[in-house]
Amino acid sequence: MSLSEELGRLGALHERGVLSDEEFARAKARVVGGAPDVTAPALLAINALRRSRDDRWLGGVCGGIARVTGVASWIWRLLFALLALCAGTGVLVYLLMWILIPADPLIPGHTQGNPQAG
């Protein structure tokens, strides 16, 4: 599909009201520029998400989410525990996040579980 065809389709969607002005501008910029906007705060937060090596009970998921969101890790632990009562949803989500979210990188001289050592 050529650039003019893509812009024509975007224009048609915008005219029909499917795309708002802001969505149309972002889509047009992507088509013309080719690169998505990776400086959006939500994307930066998701890319910064890592499992904590210091603030952890099991896999460090809640500690990592707490660092990114600024909400205390005990609140995230409580939320996952409450979700676990909903047909195991919290357990499933936690396990998926444990598998899919990378851990913090190891710091030389830093022993896991004892940040004062080394």
C-alpha positions, 0 to 999 in steps of 0.5 A: 500500500502506498503512502498516499493510499494510507493517508487517504484511508486515514483521512476517510476514517477521520472524516467519518468520525472514527478517529479523533483529531489527536488520533488522526494526527498521531496516525498520520505522523506514524505513517509519514515518519515511520517511528512510533512515539516511545517517549509517552509516559505510559510506554516509558513506565512499562519499559522500566518495569522490572522485578525487584531483587530487594523488595520481594516475597516471591518473585519481586513482581509487587516490588517492581510495580511499586517502584514504577507506580509509586504505590507501596508494595504492600498495597500491590500484594494485598491487591494480588491476594484479593484477586487470588480470591476471584477464581485464582485470577491474582495467582494467574496474573502474578505468575504471568508477570513473574515469567514475562517481566525481567528481573533487575540486573545484578549489581556487582558486590550486592548480595540478594536479600542483604543490600548492606552487604558488599 
